[in-house]
Amino acid sequence: MNWQDEPFARVASQVGPSVVQVRAGRGQGSGVLLDSHSVITNAHVVGDYPVPAITFADGVTRPGRVVAADWLYDLALVETDSPMAARVEPAPEESVVPGRLVVAIGNPYGFGWTVTTGVVSAVERIIGGLDGLIQTDAAINPGNSGGALVDLQGRLVGIPTLVLARGQNIGFAIPAWQVLQVTEQFRRLGRAEHPYVGLLGTTEVIDPAVARALDLPDRGVLVAGVEPGGPAHLAGLTEWDMVTAVDGVPTPSMPALRRQIRKTPVGSVVSFTVLRGGRTLDVPVRVGELPAAARR
């Protein structure tokens, strides 16, 4: 059997040239080539070091320059000059589901271009301030941070960011859609945006009879509280409202609602479909910027 017929070997060969080693002072990690001049990695990999060294898969090392970094998203964009024409495409967001086979490529403990395999264990995890993480059982260790988690088509699923030290093969990655959105903001604004509406909620099942009568989905987000003076409060949302969609996209769970807000540019007005007192309402909400104090 030819090695190219083996899916994991084929993916490793395809994606490996797009993964780099990042050294910032005494720290080291991994990164992924977005194009011939840009590397995305974790903010904690570069730290406060402005000129990390980038080593490419062919062994060439060249200087990099941190363009922007955001600790809340744990992402950093590094400008460099790649000797290699390599990059990866993102996996469709809807294809990243529990049980999907994935391959992690990075530089754990300095062992360059190490390949591990596993599955997507879960999605929409929250660890500390990081939201919407992909959980995987592919072995991730210190040094994998900033590398590539890809599917069997070689498409980027996410950027590994941390591992549960006391667990066994419980690692987490920032989803590719979030990586690309933040990268675009880094390039356009020189920083990342942090959309927020100031709403607390829980996932609730809607009474089947009410759902049928009002042509609603069977789940939604029950508002448990709104931050005084925040966007949701100013829009008139109150406790016991049930949010079933944001701009027509169903929100069957609080993670789904948070994801829709994270995808919305700061300053945009979105329509919340709300069930209140047996009636459905469309409530316009202007998405705000997370207060600076909350980003620390």
N, C-alpha and C positions, 0 to 999 in steps of 0.2 A: 504494500500500500504506500503510495506517495504521500509524503508529509503534508503536501498542499491539499490533500483530501481530508485531512483532519481539521475540523473547524477551529479549535483553539490555536493550533499552530499557525493556521492561515491568518487568523485575526492578529496574533502576536506579530507576525511578519508585516502585516498591513499597517498596523497602528504604531508599532515600536518606533519608527523614525519620527513620529509626531510627538513623542514624549522626550522631555529634556530633564537634566539634573540642574537644580537651582542651589547655589551656595551663597549664603548671605552671612558674612562674618563667620562665626563658628557653627552656625546652623546650616542644615541642608535638607532639601526636600525635592519635590518633582514639579514639573510644569507641563503644559500642553501647548503646542504650536497652533495658533489660530491662523497665522499666515506667515510670510517670510520675515516679518518685522515685529511680530507680537507673540508674547507668551502669556497665558493665564495661569495663575497659581493661587495658593492661599495667602491671605494677608499674614497669617502667623508664620509662614515660611520665610518671607522677606523681613518681617518685623519692622524695625525702624531703619533698616539698612538700605540706602537709596541706590546702590550700584551692585547688585548681585552678579555673580559669575554664572553664565549659562553654558553647560556642557551638552553638546548634541550627540545623537546616537552614533555619529561617525567618529566621535572622540574629540572633535574640535571644541575649544572653549573660547567664548567671546563675552565681552562685558554687556551687561544689561542696565537699563535705567527704569526705575519704578515710575510709571506714569501716574498711577492712582491706586489707592488701596482703601478698603472699607472693612473694618473689623466686625461690624454687625453681620455682614454677609460672608466674612472671612474670604474675601477675594482680592486679588491684586493683579494689575495689568503691567507687564514689563515689556519695554521696547528693547529690541536687540536686532542683530543682523544675522539671520539664519543661513548657514551654508547648504541647507537641505530644503527641498521643495516638498514639504509634508504638512498635512493638516487633516483634521477629522471633521466629519459632518455630524450634526446632532441627530439623535434618535427621535422619532415622533413622540411627543409627550404621552399620547394615549397608549403607546406600546410598552411603556415602563410600568409593568404590573408585577405583583408578587408571583414568584416562580419563574420569571424570565431569566434565562442563562446570561451571565455577564462575565467579563474578563477584566481584571485590574492589572495595570502596567505602571510600575513606578520604581522608586529607588529606596526600598526599605533598608534602614541602617547602612546606607551607602552601597548596598549591593545593586549595581546598576541594571536597569531594565529587567526587573524581576516580574514574572508573569504568574498570577494566581487566578483561580476560577471559582465560580459559585453561582448564586442566584440572587435576584432581588427578593429580599426577605419581607419587606414592607415598604410603604411609601408614607409621605406626610408626617414624618416623625419630627418632634421638637426636642432639641437638646440645648439647654441654656437659652441663649438668644437666637440660635439658629432654627429657622422654621422650614417646613416642607422637605426635610431631608429624606433621602433614599437609604433604607437600611439594607445591607448585604452581608452574606456570610463568606464572600470572597476575602481571603486573608489580607488584611490591611494593617500595616505596622508603621511606626515612626519612620518617615522618609517617603512613604507612599503619598503623603499629603500633597495635593496639587497635581497629582498624576491623572491618569485616565481610567475611568470605568466605562467599558464599551459593551455593546451587544455583539452577537455573532455575525452581524453584518459590518462590524467595525465602526459603528456609529456611536457617538459620545452619549452615554447615559447620564454621567455626572462626574464631578471632581471630588475624589476622596478627601475628607477633611478631618475626621477623627475616628477613634476606635474606643470602645468601652473597655478600659484596661482590665477590669475584673471579670469581663465576660469571655466567651469563647467564640471567636469569629462573629463578633457583632461590630460591624463598621458602618460608617455613614458617609454619604456623598451628597454634595450640593447638586440639584437637578440641572441638566444641561440648559433647559429653557431659562432658568434663573441666571446661570453663568453668562449666557449670551445677552440677556437683557441688561445685566449690570455692566458687561463689557461695553455695550453700546452707549450706556450713560457715562462710563469713564471717558470714552472717546469724545462724546458730544459736550459733556458738562465739566469733565475733569473730576467728577465725584459721582457717587451713587445716590439715587433718590430712595426715600423710605416712606412709601404711601401708608396712610393710616386713617381710620375712621373713628377710633375710640369706642369700640363696641365689644362687649363680652357676651358670649352666647354658648348654648349647648345644643347638640344634635338631638332633635326630637322627631318622633313619628307623628304624622298628622292623622287624625281620626279618619278611617277609610270613607265613612259616609260624607264627611265634610270635603275630603279630597275629590270624591266623585262629583258632588254637587257643584263645587267651584272649579272643577277641571284643574286641580292642583296635583303636583307630585306627592308621593306618600311620605316624604321627609322634608325637613327644613331646619332652620336655625332659630331656636327660641332665644330672644333677647333677654339676657339676665341682668344687664346693666349697661349704661352709657356714661362715658366720661363727661363731666360737666364742662361745657364750653367746647367740646370736641365736635368734629364734623357730624357724627351721628346724632348728637344732642341738638345741634343747631338745625338739623334737617327735620327734627320732630320725632325721631324714633324713640320709643319708650319700652320699658320692661313689659314682657308678655307679648310684644309683637313677634310674629313668626316670619322670618325672611326666607322666601322660597327661591329667589333668583336675583342675580345682579346683572343688569343689562341683558336680560333674557337668558343668561346662562344659569341653569339650575344650581342651587346651593344646598344639596342634601345633607351637608355636614358642616361643622365649623371649619375643618381644614379646607373644604372646598371654597367656603366664603373667604377665608384668609388668602387663598391662592388667587382668587379673582381680584382682590384688593391689591395684592403685590404686583399684579400684571397691569395695574391702572396707573397712568402717569399722574403725578402730583398736580393738583389743580383741575383735573378733569371732573366733570359731573356725571355720575352714574345713576341709573335708575334701580332702586331696590323694590322688588315686588314683595309686598308685605301683606300678610293675613292678620287683620285686626278686627275683633268683634264680629267675626263671620263675614267680613267684607274684604275684598282684595284691593289694595291701593298701590299706586306707583309713587314712590317717594324719592325725589331727586336728592342725592348726597354729593357734596363737593369733597373730593378726596384731599386730605391735608398731608402735611409732612410730619412725620414722627418728631416730637419735640427733642431737641438736642440732648436734654437731660436723660431721656429714656434710651438713648443710643449708647450710653457709656456702660 
